[in-house]
Amino acid sequence: GLSARERQVAELLILGPRTDEIAARLHISRHTLRDHVKSIFAKVGATSRSELTALVGGAPAPDLV
């Protein structure tokens, strides 16, 4: 499963803010955000934001909230 922080990041990725906005909102660097995104994609089998959104049906899945 995803860590609590990965769930936060995944939810924001699905909602659509830009990478810079997500990093600022979570008070983390872009590098740290990129690491979280890589981990999320690896865990759920996605290769892009749009694929992540499609995998969870366009809305945050219960395990992503």
PyMOL CGO cylinders between C-alpha atoms (Angstrom):
from pymol import cmd
from pymol.cgo import CYLINDER

trace = [
    CYLINDER, 0.00, 0.00, 0.00, 0.81, 3.64, -0.14, 0.3, 1, 1, 1, 1, 1, 1,
    CYLINDER, 0.81, 3.64, -0.14, 2.20, 5.58, 2.80, 0.3, 1, 1, 1, 1, 1, 1,
    CYLINDER, 2.20, 5.58, 2.80, 0.12, 8.41, 4.24, 0.3, 1, 1, 1, 1, 1, 1,
    CYLINDER, 0.12, 8.41, 4.24, 2.24, 10.98, 2.38, 0.3, 1, 1, 1, 1, 1, 1,
    CYLINDER, 2.24, 10.98, 2.38, 2.00, 9.02, -0.87, 0.3, 1, 1, 1, 1, 1, 1,
    CYLINDER, 2.00, 9.02, -0.87, -1.78, 8.99, -0.49, 0.3, 1, 1, 1, 1, 1, 1,
    CYLINDER, -1.78, 8.99, -0.49, -1.74, 12.79, -0.08, 0.3, 1, 1, 1, 1, 1, 1,
    CYLINDER, -1.74, 12.79, -0.08, 0.44, 13.19, -3.15, 0.3, 1, 1, 1, 1, 1, 1,
    CYLINDER, 0.44, 13.19, -3.15, -1.67, 10.77, -5.21, 0.3, 1, 1, 1, 1, 1, 1,
    CYLINDER, -1.67, 10.77, -5.21, -4.86, 12.60, -4.34, 0.3, 1, 1, 1, 1, 1, 1,
    CYLINDER, -4.86, 12.60, -4.34, -3.33, 15.92, -5.39, 0.3, 1, 1, 1, 1, 1, 1,
    CYLINDER, -3.33, 15.92, -5.39, -1.97, 14.41, -8.61, 0.3, 1, 1, 1, 1, 1, 1,
    CYLINDER, -1.97, 14.41, -8.61, -5.46, 13.22, -9.47, 0.3, 1, 1, 1, 1, 1, 1,
    CYLINDER, -5.46, 13.22, -9.47, -6.99, 16.62, -8.66, 0.3, 1, 1, 1, 1, 1, 1,
    CYLINDER, -6.99, 16.62, -8.66, -4.60, 18.22, -11.15, 0.3, 1, 1, 1, 1, 1, 1,
    CYLINDER, -4.60, 18.22, -11.15, -2.50, 21.00, -9.61, 0.3, 1, 1, 1, 1, 1, 1,
    CYLINDER, -2.50, 21.00, -9.61, 0.91, 21.59, -11.19, 0.3, 1, 1, 1, 1, 1, 1,
    CYLINDER, 0.91, 21.59, -11.19, 3.95, 19.92, -9.66, 0.3, 1, 1, 1, 1, 1, 1,
    CYLINDER, 3.95, 19.92, -9.66, 5.20, 23.21, -8.18, 0.3, 1, 1, 1, 1, 1, 1,
    CYLINDER, 5.20, 23.21, -8.18, 1.82, 23.83, -6.58, 0.3, 1, 1, 1, 1, 1, 1,
    CYLINDER, 1.82, 23.83, -6.58, 1.72, 20.36, -5.03, 0.3, 1, 1, 1, 1, 1, 1,
    CYLINDER, 1.72, 20.36, -5.03, 5.24, 20.72, -3.63, 0.3, 1, 1, 1, 1, 1, 1,
    CYLINDER, 5.24, 20.72, -3.63, 4.42, 24.14, -2.17, 0.3, 1, 1, 1, 1, 1, 1,
    CYLINDER, 4.42, 24.14, -2.17, 1.14, 22.93, -0.68, 0.3, 1, 1, 1, 1, 1, 1,
    CYLINDER, 1.14, 22.93, -0.68, 2.87, 20.01, 1.02, 0.3, 1, 1, 1, 1, 1, 1,
    CYLINDER, 2.87, 20.01, 1.02, 5.93, 22.09, 2.01, 0.3, 1, 1, 1, 1, 1, 1,
    CYLINDER, 5.93, 22.09, 2.01, 8.34, 19.70, 0.28, 0.3, 1, 1, 1, 1, 1, 1,
    CYLINDER, 8.34, 19.70, 0.28, 10.90, 20.14, -2.48, 0.3, 1, 1, 1, 1, 1, 1,
    CYLINDER, 10.90, 20.14, -2.48, 10.19, 19.24, -6.09, 0.3, 1, 1, 1, 1, 1, 1,
    CYLINDER, 10.19, 19.24, -6.09, 12.84, 16.52, -5.75, 0.3, 1, 1, 1, 1, 1, 1,
    CYLINDER, 12.84, 16.52, -5.75, 11.03, 14.95, -2.78, 0.3, 1, 1, 1, 1, 1, 1,
    CYLINDER, 11.03, 14.95, -2.78, 7.74, 15.18, -4.64, 0.3, 1, 1, 1, 1, 1, 1,
    CYLINDER, 7.74, 15.18, -4.64, 9.30, 13.48, -7.66, 0.3, 1, 1, 1, 1, 1, 1,
    CYLINDER, 9.30, 13.48, -7.66, 10.49, 10.64, -5.41, 0.3, 1, 1, 1, 1, 1, 1,
    CYLINDER, 10.49, 10.64, -5.41, 6.96, 10.21, -4.02, 0.3, 1, 1, 1, 1, 1, 1,
    CYLINDER, 6.96, 10.21, -4.02, 5.48, 10.22, -7.53, 0.3, 1, 1, 1, 1, 1, 1,
    CYLINDER, 5.48, 10.22, -7.53, 7.93, 7.57, -8.73, 0.3, 1, 1, 1, 1, 1, 1,
    CYLINDER, 7.93, 7.57, -8.73, 7.07, 5.40, -5.75, 0.3, 1, 1, 1, 1, 1, 1,
    CYLINDER, 7.07, 5.40, -5.75, 3.32, 5.84, -6.25, 0.3, 1, 1, 1, 1, 1, 1,
    CYLINDER, 3.32, 5.84, -6.25, 3.54, 5.00, -9.94, 0.3, 1, 1, 1, 1, 1, 1,
    CYLINDER, 3.54, 5.00, -9.94, 5.62, 1.89, -9.20, 0.3, 1, 1, 1, 1, 1, 1,
    CYLINDER, 5.62, 1.89, -9.20, 3.21, 0.69, -6.52, 0.3, 1, 1, 1, 1, 1, 1,
    CYLINDER, 3.21, 0.69, -6.52, 0.03, 1.16, -8.59, 0.3, 1, 1, 1, 1, 1, 1,
    CYLINDER, 0.03, 1.16, -8.59, 1.51, 0.34, -12.00, 0.3, 1, 1, 1, 1, 1, 1,
    CYLINDER, 1.51, 0.34, -12.00, 0.96, 3.77, -13.54, 0.3, 1, 1, 1, 1, 1, 1,
    CYLINDER, 0.96, 3.77, -13.54, 3.33, 5.65, -15.84, 0.3, 1, 1, 1, 1, 1, 1,
    CYLINDER, 3.33, 5.65, -15.84, 1.59, 9.06, -15.90, 0.3, 1, 1, 1, 1, 1, 1,
    CYLINDER, 1.59, 9.06, -15.90, -0.89, 11.22, -14.02, 0.3, 1, 1, 1, 1, 1, 1,
    CYLINDER, -0.89, 11.22, -14.02, -3.59, 10.42, -16.55, 0.3, 1, 1, 1, 1, 1, 1,
    CYLINDER, -3.59, 10.42, -16.55, -2.96, 6.71, -16.16, 0.3, 1, 1, 1, 1, 1, 1,
    CYLINDER, -2.96, 6.71, -16.16, -3.09, 7.06, -12.36, 0.3, 1, 1, 1, 1, 1, 1,
    CYLINDER, -3.09, 7.06, -12.36, -6.42, 8.86, -12.69, 0.3, 1, 1, 1, 1, 1, 1,
    CYLINDER, -6.42, 8.86, -12.69, -7.76, 6.17, -15.02, 0.3, 1, 1, 1, 1, 1, 1,
    CYLINDER, -7.76, 6.17, -15.02, -6.65, 3.41, -12.64, 0.3, 1, 1, 1, 1, 1, 1,
    CYLINDER, -6.65, 3.41, -12.64, -8.68, 4.91, -9.82, 0.3, 1, 1, 1, 1, 1, 1,
    CYLINDER, -8.68, 4.91, -9.82, -11.68, 5.76, -11.98, 0.3, 1, 1, 1, 1, 1, 1,
    CYLINDER, -11.68, 5.76, -11.98, -11.19, 9.51, -12.09, 0.3, 1, 1, 1, 1, 1, 1,
    CYLINDER, -11.19, 9.51, -12.09, -11.66, 9.93, -8.35, 0.3, 1, 1, 1, 1, 1, 1,
    CYLINDER, -11.66, 9.93, -8.35, -9.43, 9.10, -5.42, 0.3, 1, 1, 1, 1, 1, 1,
    CYLINDER, -9.43, 9.10, -5.42, -9.76, 5.44, -4.54, 0.3, 1, 1, 1, 1, 1, 1,
    CYLINDER, -9.76, 5.44, -4.54, -10.46, 4.65, -0.88, 0.3, 1, 1, 1, 1, 1, 1,
    CYLINDER, -10.46, 4.65, -0.88, -6.85, 3.61, -0.36, 0.3, 1, 1, 1, 1, 1, 1,
    CYLINDER, -6.85, 3.61, -0.36, -5.61, 6.87, -1.89, 0.3, 1, 1, 1, 1, 1, 1,
    CYLINDER, -5.61, 6.87, -1.89, -7.58, 9.22, 0.36, 0.3, 1, 1, 1, 1, 1, 1,
]
cmd.load_cgo(trace, "trace")
